[in-house]
Amino acid sequence: MDAKTREQKADLHSHTTASDGTCLPAENVRLAKEAGLAALAITDHDTVAGIEEALAAGQELGVKVVPGVEISSVAKGQDIHVLGYYVPYQDTRFQKVLADLRDTRHQRNKLMIARLQELGVQISLEDVYRQKEGPDKNIGRPHIAAEMMRRGYVDSIDEAFDKYLGRHGAAYVNPPRISPQQAIDLIKAAGGVAVLAHPGLYEDDELVEELIRYGLDGIEVWHPDNGQEKTEKYLRLTEQHGLVATGGSDFHGWRGEEPYHARMGSSTAPLAAAAKLEQLARKRQQG
């Protein structure tokens, strides 16, 4: 892919140190610039704490930064993530809602670590939370996995998730959370645009279609975990229902020398998708 073509691409899914990424927001923007991307979304889990730094870096480096968030929800016993774009990240009411969601994540961490201790994995909540500081600290399963690696219980993040922390892991717990429908309502009521994240991970296309009927604005069509067959299916769904087709790498930074999840810019959407998201949000906020 030549430079001119790549300049028209947007990576609309990335994480920073504000949640479970390992790179500062400004570093994500720098990596997007190096990858030849025209736009990058910052979509940390249940927090907007990294957006202002990323916006400043975007202005300096000439990369359009899309303010976003990835809302955690649960349906049929599994995590379902809904991306919100052009959310009112400076709105104190919206930030309060996100703080409540982070508190639910905290309760889950406590339950999961207690389960690990029962299984002989001797790490503590304090050990895990020591990895991050600040009032908006957002700790999740990757931080637990990193502590397990540090203590020698597992050799990799993937091993921690496969054996303990993933959906079929021995220490997996999932306390009550908001539903994806509630996440869609939250994002849209605030004036943002609601997009279903990485639908290929859920193995539940019936749920995907249910959420389309409920009021999704878009689907993350291009994602490292979707696979070609599902990518084509989700693209058809967006065309059939008039939804925005988005895409992103789900970049979480680096674990050692390897990119965590996927490399910045490895999955992208046309730059026009970012423009559609902005237009829809502007219309919603004005209306």
ChimeraX commands (.cxc) that place a marker at each C-alpha (Angstrom):
marker #1 position 0.00,0.00,0.00 radius 0.5
marker #1 position 1.56,3.35,-1.04 radius 0.5
marker #1 position 1.76,6.39,1.23 radius 0.5
marker #1 position -0.98,8.31,-0.58 radius 0.5
marker #1 position -3.45,5.45,-0.09 radius 0.5
marker #1 position -2.55,4.99,3.57 radius 0.5
marker #1 position -3.13,8.68,4.24 radius 0.5
marker #1 position -6.80,8.07,3.59 radius 0.5
marker #1 position -7.09,5.44,6.33 radius 0.5
marker #1 position -8.32,5.69,9.92 radius 0.5
marker #1 position -7.62,3.39,12.84 radius 0.5
marker #1 position -10.77,3.81,14.92 radius 0.5
marker #1 position -9.93,1.57,17.88 radius 0.5
marker #1 position -6.94,2.06,20.17 radius 0.5
marker #1 position -6.14,1.97,23.89 radius 0.5
marker #1 position -3.71,3.93,26.03 radius 0.5
marker #1 position -2.37,3.98,29.57 radius 0.5
marker #1 position -5.68,5.59,30.56 radius 0.5
marker #1 position -7.06,2.02,30.54 radius 0.5
marker #1 position -5.21,-1.18,29.66 radius 0.5
marker #1 position -2.85,0.06,26.96 radius 0.5
marker #1 position 0.87,0.43,27.54 radius 0.5
marker #1 position 1.50,3.62,25.52 radius 0.5
marker #1 position 0.69,7.18,26.52 radius 0.5
marker #1 position -2.04,8.82,24.39 radius 0.5
marker #1 position 0.51,11.04,22.63 radius 0.5
marker #1 position 2.56,7.94,21.79 radius 0.5
marker #1 position -0.46,6.34,20.12 radius 0.5
marker #1 position -0.81,9.43,17.96 radius 0.5
marker #1 position 2.88,9.36,17.06 radius 0.5
marker #1 position 2.60,5.69,16.06 radius 0.5
marker #1 position -0.44,6.52,13.93 radius 0.5
marker #1 position 1.56,9.23,12.19 radius 0.5
marker #1 position 4.41,6.80,11.56 radius 0.5
marker #1 position 1.94,4.27,10.15 radius 0.5
marker #1 position 0.76,6.88,7.64 radius 0.5
marker #1 position -2.73,7.12,9.09 radius 0.5
marker #1 position -4.87,10.20,8.63 radius 0.5
marker #1 position -7.03,9.64,11.73 radius 0.5
marker #1 position -6.91,7.75,15.01 radius 0.5
marker #1 position -9.61,7.14,17.62 radius 0.5
marker #1 position -8.78,6.90,21.31 radius 0.5
marker #1 position -11.26,4.39,22.75 radius 0.5
marker #1 position -10.17,3.47,26.26 radius 0.5
marker #1 position -12.29,1.18,28.41 radius 0.5
marker #1 position -14.90,3.15,30.37 radius 0.5
marker #1 position -12.77,6.30,30.55 radius 0.5
marker #1 position -12.07,9.42,28.50 radius 0.5
marker #1 position -8.99,10.40,30.51 radius 0.5
marker #1 position -6.59,10.05,27.58 radius 0.5
marker #1 position -8.44,12.12,25.02 radius 0.5
marker #1 position -7.15,15.64,25.74 radius 0.5
marker #1 position -3.50,14.58,25.55 radius 0.5
marker #1 position -4.18,12.76,22.28 radius 0.5
marker #1 position -6.00,15.76,20.78 radius 0.5
marker #1 position -3.04,18.02,21.59 radius 0.5
marker #1 position -0.63,15.53,19.99 radius 0.5
marker #1 position -2.89,15.24,16.96 radius 0.5
marker #1 position -2.83,18.98,16.40 radius 0.5
marker #1 position 0.95,18.99,16.64 radius 0.5
marker #1 position 1.51,16.00,14.34 radius 0.5
marker #1 position -1.30,16.55,11.83 radius 0.5
marker #1 position -3.32,13.45,12.76 radius 0.5
marker #1 position -7.07,13.78,13.23 radius 0.5
marker #1 position -7.97,12.40,16.65 radius 0.5
marker #1 position -11.48,11.03,17.14 radius 0.5
marker #1 position -12.60,11.18,20.79 radius 0.5
marker #1 position -14.11,7.88,21.85 radius 0.5
marker #1 position -14.70,5.33,24.57 radius 0.5
marker #1 position -15.29,1.58,24.74 radius 0.5
marker #1 position -18.19,0.77,27.05 radius 0.5
marker #1 position -18.19,-2.57,28.86 radius 0.5
marker #1 position -21.48,-4.46,28.96 radius 0.5
marker #1 position -22.71,-8.03,29.33 radius 0.5
marker #1 position -25.16,-10.15,27.34 radius 0.5
marker #1 position -25.81,-13.87,27.73 radius 0.5
marker #1 position -22.96,-14.15,30.21 radius 0.5
marker #1 position -20.20,-12.70,28.04 radius 0.5
marker #1 position -18.54,-9.31,27.66 radius 0.5
marker #1 position -19.94,-7.18,24.86 radius 0.5
marker #1 position -18.15,-3.92,24.04 radius 0.5
marker #1 position -19.81,-0.92,22.45 radius 0.5
marker #1 position -17.66,1.87,21.04 radius 0.5
marker #1 position -18.85,5.44,21.45 radius 0.5
marker #1 position -17.48,8.08,19.07 radius 0.5
marker #1 position -17.50,11.85,19.44 radius 0.5
marker #1 position -18.72,11.45,23.00 radius 0.5
marker #1 position -18.89,14.57,25.23 radius 0.5
marker #1 position -15.65,13.74,27.01 radius 0.5
marker #1 position -15.65,17.03,28.96 radius 0.5
marker #1 position -19.21,16.59,30.24 radius 0.5
marker #1 position -19.14,15.91,34.00 radius 0.5
marker #1 position -22.40,13.93,33.91 radius 0.5
marker #1 position -21.02,11.59,31.26 radius 0.5
marker #1 position -17.79,11.22,33.23 radius 0.5
marker #1 position -19.84,10.27,36.32 radius 0.5
marker #1 position -21.54,7.48,34.39 radius 0.5
marker #1 position -18.14,6.19,33.28 radius 0.5
marker #1 position -16.89,6.31,36.89 radius 0.5
marker #1 position -19.79,4.07,37.90 radius 0.5
marker #1 position -18.84,1.61,35.15 radius 0.5
marker #1 position -15.25,1.58,36.36 radius 0.5
marker #1 position -16.48,0.78,39.87 radius 0.5
marker #1 position -18.21,-2.32,38.48 radius 0.5
marker #1 position -14.91,-3.28,36.83 radius 0.5
marker #1 position -13.22,-2.85,40.23 radius 0.5
marker #1 position -15.69,-5.25,41.85 radius 0.5
marker #1 position -15.00,-7.77,39.11 radius 0.5
marker #1 position -11.25,-7.48,39.70 radius 0.5
marker #1 position -11.75,-8.24,43.40 radius 0.5
marker #1 position -13.83,-11.33,42.62 radius 0.5
marker #1 position -11.39,-12.58,40.00 radius 0.5
marker #1 position -8.34,-12.14,42.22 radius 0.5
marker #1 position -10.13,-13.93,45.06 radius 0.5
marker #1 position -10.82,-16.82,42.68 radius 0.5
marker #1 position -7.16,-16.86,41.61 radius 0.5
marker #1 position -6.05,-17.01,45.24 radius 0.5
marker #1 position -8.33,-20.03,45.75 radius 0.5
marker #1 position -6.54,-21.64,42.80 radius 0.5
marker #1 position -3.14,-21.05,44.37 radius 0.5
marker #1 position -2.18,-17.93,42.42 radius 0.5
marker #1 position -0.95,-15.73,45.23 radius 0.5
marker #1 position -1.35,-12.18,43.96 radius 0.5
marker #1 position -3.25,-9.43,45.70 radius 0.5
marker #1 position -5.47,-6.55,44.64 radius 0.5
marker #1 position -2.83,-4.15,45.93 radius 0.5
marker #1 position -0.15,-5.81,43.77 radius 0.5
marker #1 position -2.25,-5.34,40.65 radius 0.5
marker #1 position -3.42,-1.79,41.37 radius 0.5
marker #1 position 0.13,-0.67,42.08 radius 0.5
marker #1 position 0.66,-0.71,38.29 radius 0.5
marker #1 position -1.34,2.50,37.85 radius 0.5
marker #1 position -1.85,5.78,39.67 radius 0.5
marker #1 position -4.35,8.63,39.48 radius 0.5
marker #1 position -8.07,9.19,40.13 radius 0.5
marker #1 position -9.11,7.79,36.75 radius 0.5
marker #1 position -7.06,4.59,37.09 radius 0.5
marker #1 position -8.79,1.86,35.14 radius 0.5
marker #1 position -7.57,-1.62,35.98 radius 0.5
marker #1 position -8.68,-4.70,34.09 radius 0.5
marker #1 position -7.79,-8.28,33.28 radius 0.5
marker #1 position -4.61,-7.39,31.33 radius 0.5
marker #1 position -3.18,-5.83,34.48 radius 0.5
marker #1 position -3.98,-8.99,36.43 radius 0.5
marker #1 position -2.32,-11.03,33.69 radius 0.5
marker #1 position 0.76,-8.80,33.80 radius 0.5
marker #1 position 1.08,-9.35,37.56 radius 0.5
marker #1 position 0.74,-13.12,37.04 radius 0.5
marker #1 position 3.58,-12.94,34.52 radius 0.5
marker #1 position 5.72,-10.88,36.88 radius 0.5
marker #1 position 5.25,-13.49,39.60 radius 0.5
marker #1 position 6.01,-16.38,37.24 radius 0.5
marker #1 position 2.59,-18.05,37.25 radius 0.5
marker #1 position 2.28,-17.73,33.46 radius 0.5
marker #1 position 4.69,-17.04,30.62 radius 0.5
marker #1 position 2.45,-14.73,28.57 radius 0.5
marker #1 position -0.70,-12.64,28.59 radius 0.5
marker #1 position -2.31,-15.17,26.25 radius 0.5
marker #1 position -1.57,-18.00,28.67 radius 0.5
marker #1 position -3.11,-16.04,31.53 radius 0.5
marker #1 position -6.30,-15.50,29.55 radius 0.5
marker #1 position -6.45,-19.05,28.18 radius 0.5
marker #1 position -6.00,-20.72,31.57 radius 0.5
marker #1 position -7.50,-18.27,34.00 radius 0.5
marker #1 position -8.96,-14.94,32.86 radius 0.5
marker #1 position -10.70,-15.59,29.54 radius 0.5
marker #1 position -14.32,-16.56,29.10 radius 0.5
marker #1 position -13.53,-20.26,29.64 radius 0.5
marker #1 position -10.76,-19.69,32.20 radius 0.5
marker #1 position -10.71,-21.15,35.69 radius 0.5
marker #1 position -10.90,-17.75,37.41 radius 0.5
marker #1 position -13.37,-16.05,35.07 radius 0.5
marker #1 position -16.23,-14.18,36.72 radius 0.5
marker #1 position -18.68,-11.72,35.25 radius 0.5
marker #1 position -20.78,-9.78,37.75 radius 0.5
marker #1 position -23.91,-7.93,36.64 radius 0.5
marker #1 position -23.24,-5.00,34.32 radius 0.5
marker #1 position -25.25,-2.86,31.97 radius 0.5
marker #1 position -26.57,-4.54,28.82 radius 0.5
marker #1 position -25.29,-3.59,25.36 radius 0.5
marker #1 position -28.68,-2.00,24.75 radius 0.5
marker #1 position -28.12,0.24,27.76 radius 0.5
marker #1 position -24.63,1.05,26.48 radius 0.5
marker #1 position -26.12,2.09,23.13 radius 0.5
marker #1 position -28.67,4.27,24.93 radius 0.5
marker #1 position -25.97,5.85,27.11 radius 0.5
marker #1 position -23.80,6.78,24.13 radius 0.5
marker #1 position -26.62,8.08,21.95 radius 0.5
marker #1 position -28.30,10.03,24.76 radius 0.5
marker #1 position -24.98,11.81,25.35 radius 0.5
marker #1 position -24.78,12.75,21.68 radius 0.5
marker #1 position -22.24,10.13,20.61 radius 0.5
marker #1 position -22.34,7.44,17.94 radius 0.5
marker #1 position -22.72,3.80,19.02 radius 0.5
marker #1 position -20.75,1.10,17.18 radius 0.5
marker #1 position -20.50,-2.58,18.08 radius 0.5
marker #1 position -16.87,-3.52,18.71 radius 0.5
marker #1 position -15.21,-6.68,17.28 radius 0.5
marker #1 position -18.42,-8.68,16.68 radius 0.5
marker #1 position -16.40,-11.65,15.44 radius 0.5
marker #1 position -15.26,-12.35,19.01 radius 0.5
marker #1 position -18.76,-13.00,20.31 radius 0.5
marker #1 position -19.70,-15.96,18.10 radius 0.5
marker #1 position -23.29,-14.70,18.31 radius 0.5
marker #1 position -24.50,-13.14,15.08 radius 0.5
marker #1 position -28.07,-13.35,16.38 radius 0.5
marker #1 position -27.08,-10.81,19.03 radius 0.5
marker #1 position -25.44,-8.63,16.38 radius 0.5
marker #1 position -28.69,-8.51,14.42 radius 0.5
marker #1 position -30.70,-7.91,17.60 radius 0.5
marker #1 position -28.54,-4.89,18.43 radius 0.5
marker #1 position -28.90,-3.58,14.87 radius 0.5
marker #1 position -32.67,-3.67,15.30 radius 0.5
marker #1 position -32.30,-1.97,18.68 radius 0.5
marker #1 position -30.49,1.04,17.28 radius 0.5
marker #1 position -26.79,0.56,16.60 radius 0.5
marker #1 position -25.24,3.27,14.45 radius 0.5
marker #1 position -22.42,1.11,13.12 radius 0.5
marker #1 position -20.42,-2.11,13.23 radius 0.5
marker #1 position -16.67,-2.57,13.54 radius 0.5
marker #1 position -16.28,-4.45,10.27 radius 0.5
marker #1 position -12.48,-4.45,10.00 radius 0.5
marker #1 position -10.85,-5.90,13.11 radius 0.5
marker #1 position -8.01,-8.43,13.60 radius 0.5
marker #1 position -10.39,-10.94,15.22 radius 0.5
marker #1 position -13.24,-10.81,12.72 radius 0.5
marker #1 position -11.83,-13.07,10.00 radius 0.5
marker #1 position -12.50,-12.64,6.29 radius 0.5
marker #1 position -15.85,-14.45,6.15 radius 0.5
marker #1 position -17.32,-12.48,9.04 radius 0.5
marker #1 position -15.81,-9.24,7.80 radius 0.5
marker #1 position -17.70,-9.70,4.53 radius 0.5
marker #1 position -20.89,-10.56,6.42 radius 0.5
marker #1 position -20.70,-7.50,8.67 radius 0.5
marker #1 position -19.97,-5.26,5.70 radius 0.5
marker #1 position -23.13,-6.59,4.01 radius 0.5
marker #1 position -25.10,-5.89,7.19 radius 0.5
marker #1 position -23.94,-2.28,7.31 radius 0.5
marker #1 position -24.93,-1.83,3.67 radius 0.5
marker #1 position -28.33,-3.46,4.19 radius 0.5
marker #1 position -29.19,-1.40,7.26 radius 0.5
marker #1 position -27.51,1.89,6.40 radius 0.5
marker #1 position -24.97,1.66,9.22 radius 0.5
marker #1 position -21.46,3.09,9.42 radius 0.5
marker #1 position -18.77,0.48,8.68 radius 0.5
marker #1 position -15.80,1.17,10.93 radius 0.5
marker #1 position -12.51,-0.57,11.62 radius 0.5
marker #1 position -9.54,-0.51,13.91 radius 0.5
marker #1 position -6.56,-2.44,15.17 radius 0.5
marker #1 position -7.58,-2.55,18.86 radius 0.5
marker #1 position -3.98,-1.54,19.56 radius 0.5
marker #1 position -3.05,-1.88,23.24 radius 0.5
marker #1 position 0.65,-1.05,23.04 radius 0.5
marker #1 position 3.47,-3.50,23.56 radius 0.5
marker #1 position 4.25,-6.47,25.77 radius 0.5
marker #1 position 7.97,-6.82,25.41 radius 0.5
marker #1 position 8.79,-6.53,21.72 radius 0.5
marker #1 position 5.39,-7.77,20.53 radius 0.5
marker #1 position 2.34,-5.58,19.86 radius 0.5
marker #1 position -0.41,-6.33,22.36 radius 0.5
marker #1 position -3.52,-7.39,20.41 radius 0.5
marker #1 position -2.41,-5.97,17.05 radius 0.5
marker #1 position -0.07,-3.43,15.52 radius 0.5
marker #1 position -1.29,0.15,15.04 radius 0.5
marker #1 position -2.91,0.47,11.63 radius 0.5
marker #1 position -3.10,-3.29,11.00 radius 0.5
marker #1 position -6.89,-2.96,10.60 radius 0.5
marker #1 position -8.38,0.28,9.38 radius 0.5
marker #1 position -11.45,1.93,7.91 radius 0.5
marker #1 position -11.62,4.44,5.09 radius 0.5
marker #1 position -11.13,7.99,6.34 radius 0.5
marker #1 position -14.68,8.67,5.14 radius 0.5
marker #1 position -15.94,6.49,8.00 radius 0.5
marker #1 position -14.53,8.94,10.54 radius 0.5
marker #1 position -16.28,11.78,8.69 radius 0.5
marker #1 position -19.59,9.88,8.81 radius 0.5
marker #1 position -19.23,9.37,12.55 radius 0.5
marker #1 position -18.55,13.07,13.08 radius 0.5
marker #1 position -21.49,14.12,10.91 radius 0.5
marker #1 position -23.87,11.79,12.72 radius 0.5
marker #1 position -22.70,12.99,16.13 radius 0.5
marker #1 position -23.01,16.64,15.12 radius 0.5
marker #1 position -26.54,16.05,13.86 radius 0.5
marker #1 position -27.48,14.21,17.05 radius 0.5
marker #1 position -26.04,16.90,19.32 radius 0.5
marker #1 position -27.71,19.71,17.39 radius 0.5
marker #1 position -31.04,17.86,17.30 radius 0.5
marker link #1:1,2 radius 0.2
marker link #1:2,3 radius 0.2
marker link #1:3,4 radius 0.2
marker link #1:4,5 radius 0.2
marker link #1:5,6 radius 0.2
marker link #1:6,7 radius 0.2
marker link #1:7,8 radius 0.2
marker link #1:8,9 radius 0.2
marker link #1:9,10 radius 0.2
marker link #1:10,11 radius 0.2
marker link #1:11,12 radius 0.2
marker link #1:12,13 radius 0.2
marker link #1:13,14 radius 0.2
marker link #1:14,15 radius 0.2
marker link #1:15,16 radius 0.2
marker link #1:16,17 radius 0.2
marker link #1:17,18 radius 0.2
marker link #1:18,19 radius 0.2
marker link #1:19,20 radius 0.2
marker link #1:20,21 radius 0.2
marker link #1:21,22 radius 0.2
marker link #1:22,23 radius 0.2
marker link #1:23,24 radius 0.2
marker link #1:24,25 radius 0.2
marker link #1:25,26 radius 0.2
marker link #1:26,27 radius 0.2
marker link #1:27,28 radius 0.2
marker link #1:28,29 radius 0.2
marker link #1:29,30 radius 0.2
marker link #1:30,31 radius 0.2
marker link #1:31,32 radius 0.2
marker link #1:32,33 radius 0.2
marker link #1:33,34 radius 0.2
marker link #1:34,35 radius 0.2
marker link #1:35,36 radius 0.2
marker link #1:36,37 radius 0.2
marker link #1:37,38 radius 0.2
marker link #1:38,39 radius 0.2
marker link #1:39,40 radius 0.2
marker link #1:40,41 radius 0.2
marker link #1:41,42 radius 0.2
marker link #1:42,43 radius 0.2
marker link #1:43,44 radius 0.2
marker link #1:44,45 radius 0.2
marker link #1:45,46 radius 0.2
marker link #1:46,47 radius 0.2
marker link #1:47,48 radius 0.2
marker link #1:48,49 radius 0.2
marker link #1:49,50 radius 0.2
marker link #1:50,51 radius 0.2
marker link #1:51,52 radius 0.2
marker link #1:52,53 radius 0.2
marker link #1:53,54 radius 0.2
marker link #1:54,55 radius 0.2
marker link #1:55,56 radius 0.2
marker link #1:56,57 radius 0.2
marker link #1:57,58 radius 0.2
marker link #1:58,59 radius 0.2
marker link #1:59,60 radius 0.2
marker link #1:60,61 radius 0.2
marker link #1:61,62 radius 0.2
marker link #1:62,63 radius 0.2
marker link #1:63,64 radius 0.2
marker link #1:64,65 radius 0.2
marker link #1:65,66 radius 0.2
marker link #1:66,67 radius 0.2
marker link #1:67,68 radius 0.2
marker link #1:68,69 radius 0.2
marker link #1:69,70 radius 0.2
marker link #1:70,71 radius 0.2
marker link #1:71,72 radius 0.2
marker link #1:72,73 radius 0.2
marker link #1:73,74 radius 0.2
marker link #1:74,75 radius 0.2
marker link #1:75,76 radius 0.2
marker link #1:76,77 radius 0.2
marker link #1:77,78 radius 0.2
marker link #1:78,79 radius 0.2
marker link #1:79,80 radius 0.2
marker link #1:80,81 radius 0.2
marker link #1:81,82 radius 0.2
marker link #1:82,83 radius 0.2
marker link #1:83,84 radius 0.2
marker link #1:84,85 radius 0.2
marker link #1:85,86 radius 0.2
marker link #1:86,87 radius 0.2
marker link #1:87,88 radius 0.2
marker link #1:88,89 radius 0.2
marker link #1:89,90 radius 0.2
marker link #1:90,91 radius 0.2
marker link #1:91,92 radius 0.2
marker link #1:92,93 radius 0.2
marker link #1:93,94 radius 0.2
marker link #1:94,95 radius 0.2
marker link #1:95,96 radius 0.2
marker link #1:96,97 radius 0.2
marker link #1:97,98 radius 0.2
marker link #1:98,99 radius 0.2
marker link #1:99,100 radius 0.2
marker link #1:100,101 radius 0.2
marker link #1:101,102 radius 0.2
marker link #1:102,103 radius 0.2
marker link #1:103,104 radius 0.2
marker link #1:104,105 radius 0.2
marker link #1:105,106 radius 0.2
marker link #1:106,107 radius 0.2
marker link #1:107,108 radius 0.2
marker link #1:108,109 radius 0.2
marker link #1:109,110 radius 0.2
marker link #1:110,111 radius 0.2
marker link #1:111,112 radius 0.2
marker link #1:112,113 radius 0.2
marker link #1:113,114 radius 0.2
marker link #1:114,115 radius 0.2
marker link #1:115,116 radius 0.2
marker link #1:116,117 radius 0.2
marker link #1:117,118 radius 0.2
marker link #1:118,119 radius 0.2
marker link #1:119,120 radius 0.2
marker link #1:120,121 radius 0.2
marker link #1:121,122 radius 0.2
marker link #1:122,123 radius 0.2
marker link #1:123,124 radius 0.2
marker link #1:124,125 radius 0.2
marker link #1:125,126 radius 0.2
marker link #1:126,127 radius 0.2
marker link #1:127,128 radius 0.2
marker link #1:128,129 radius 0.2
marker link #1:129,130 radius 0.2
marker link #1:130,131 radius 0.2
marker link #1:131,132 radius 0.2
marker link #1:132,133 radius 0.2
marker link #1:133,134 radius 0.2
marker link #1:134,135 radius 0.2
marker link #1:135,136 radius 0.2
marker link #1:136,137 radius 0.2
marker link #1:137,138 radius 0.2
marker link #1:138,139 radius 0.2
marker link #1:139,140 radius 0.2
marker link #1:140,141 radius 0.2
marker link #1:141,142 radius 0.2
marker link #1:142,143 radius 0.2
marker link #1:143,144 radius 0.2
marker link #1:144,145 radius 0.2
marker link #1:145,146 radius 0.2
marker link #1:146,147 radius 0.2
marker link #1:147,148 radius 0.2
marker link #1:148,149 radius 0.2
marker link #1:149,150 radius 0.2
marker link #1:150,151 radius 0.2
marker link #1:151,152 radius 0.2
marker link #1:152,153 radius 0.2
marker link #1:153,154 radius 0.2
marker link #1:154,155 radius 0.2
marker link #1:155,156 radius 0.2
marker link #1:156,157 radius 0.2
marker link #1:157,158 radius 0.2
marker link #1:158,159 radius 0.2
marker link #1:159,160 radius 0.2
marker link #1:160,161 radius 0.2
marker link #1:161,162 radius 0.2
marker link #1:162,163 radius 0.2
marker link #1:163,164 radius 0.2
marker link #1:164,165 radius 0.2
marker link #1:165,166 radius 0.2
marker link #1:166,167 radius 0.2
marker link #1:167,168 radius 0.2
marker link #1:168,169 radius 0.2
marker link #1:169,170 radius 0.2
marker link #1:170,171 radius 0.2
marker link #1:171,172 radius 0.2
marker link #1:172,173 radius 0.2
marker link #1:173,174 radius 0.2
marker link #1:174,175 radius 0.2
marker link #1:175,176 radius 0.2
marker link #1:176,177 radius 0.2
marker link #1:177,178 radius 0.2
marker link #1:178,179 radius 0.2
marker link #1:179,180 radius 0.2
marker link #1:180,181 radius 0.2
marker link #1:181,182 radius 0.2
marker link #1:182,183 radius 0.2
marker link #1:183,184 radius 0.2
marker link #1:184,185 radius 0.2
marker link #1:185,186 radius 0.2
marker link #1:186,187 radius 0.2
marker link #1:187,188 radius 0.2
marker link #1:188,189 radius 0.2
marker link #1:189,190 radius 0.2
marker link #1:190,191 radius 0.2
marker link #1:191,192 radius 0.2
marker link #1:192,193 radius 0.2
marker link #1:193,194 radius 0.2
marker link #1:194,195 radius 0.2
marker link #1:195,196 radius 0.2
marker link #1:196,197 radius 0.2
marker link #1:197,198 radius 0.2
marker link #1:198,199 radius 0.2
marker link #1:199,200 radius 0.2
marker link #1:200,201 radius 0.2
marker link #1:201,202 radius 0.2
marker link #1:202,203 radius 0.2
marker link #1:203,204 radius 0.2
marker link #1:204,205 radius 0.2
marker link #1:205,206 radius 0.2
marker link #1:206,207 radius 0.2
marker link #1:207,208 radius 0.2
marker link #1:208,209 radius 0.2
marker link #1:209,210 radius 0.2
marker link #1:210,211 radius 0.2
marker link #1:211,212 radius 0.2
marker link #1:212,213 radius 0.2
marker link #1:213,214 radius 0.2
marker link #1:214,215 radius 0.2
marker link #1:215,216 radius 0.2
marker link #1:216,217 radius 0.2
marker link #1:217,218 radius 0.2
marker link #1:218,219 radius 0.2
marker link #1:219,220 radius 0.2
marker link #1:220,221 radius 0.2
marker link #1:221,222 radius 0.2
marker link #1:222,223 radius 0.2
marker link #1:223,224 radius 0.2
marker link #1:224,225 radius 0.2
marker link #1:225,226 radius 0.2
marker link #1:226,227 radius 0.2
marker link #1:227,228 radius 0.2
marker link #1:228,229 radius 0.2
marker link #1:229,230 radius 0.2
marker link #1:230,231 radius 0.2
marker link #1:231,232 radius 0.2
marker link #1:232,233 radius 0.2
marker link #1:233,234 radius 0.2
marker link #1:234,235 radius 0.2
marker link #1:235,236 radius 0.2
marker link #1:236,237 radius 0.2
marker link #1:237,238 radius 0.2
marker link #1:238,239 radius 0.2
marker link #1:239,240 radius 0.2
marker link #1:240,241 radius 0.2
marker link #1:241,242 radius 0.2
marker link #1:242,243 radius 0.2
marker link #1:243,244 radius 0.2
marker link #1:244,245 radius 0.2
marker link #1:245,246 radius 0.2
marker link #1:246,247 radius 0.2
marker link #1:247,248 radius 0.2
marker link #1:248,249 radius 0.2
marker link #1:249,250 radius 0.2
marker link #1:250,251 radius 0.2
marker link #1:251,252 radius 0.2
marker link #1:252,253 radius 0.2
marker link #1:253,254 radius 0.2
marker link #1:254,255 radius 0.2
marker link #1:255,256 radius 0.2
marker link #1:256,257 radius 0.2
marker link #1:257,258 radius 0.2
marker link #1:258,259 radius 0.2
marker link #1:259,260 radius 0.2
marker link #1:260,261 radius 0.2
marker link #1:261,262 radius 0.2
marker link #1:262,263 radius 0.2
marker link #1:263,264 radius 0.2
marker link #1:264,265 radius 0.2
marker link #1:265,266 radius 0.2
marker link #1:266,267 radius 0.2
marker link #1:267,268 radius 0.2
marker link #1:268,269 radius 0.2
marker link #1:269,270 radius 0.2
marker link #1:270,271 radius 0.2
marker link #1:271,272 radius 0.2
marker link #1:272,273 radius 0.2
marker link #1:273,274 radius 0.2
marker link #1:274,275 radius 0.2
marker link #1:275,276 radius 0.2
marker link #1:276,277 radius 0.2
marker link #1:277,278 radius 0.2
marker link #1:278,279 radius 0.2
marker link #1:279,280 radius 0.2
marker link #1:280,281 radius 0.2
marker link #1:281,282 radius 0.2
marker link #1:282,283 radius 0.2
marker link #1:283,284 radius 0.2
marker link #1:284,285 radius 0.2
marker link #1:285,286 radius 0.2
marker link #1:286,287 radius 0.2
view
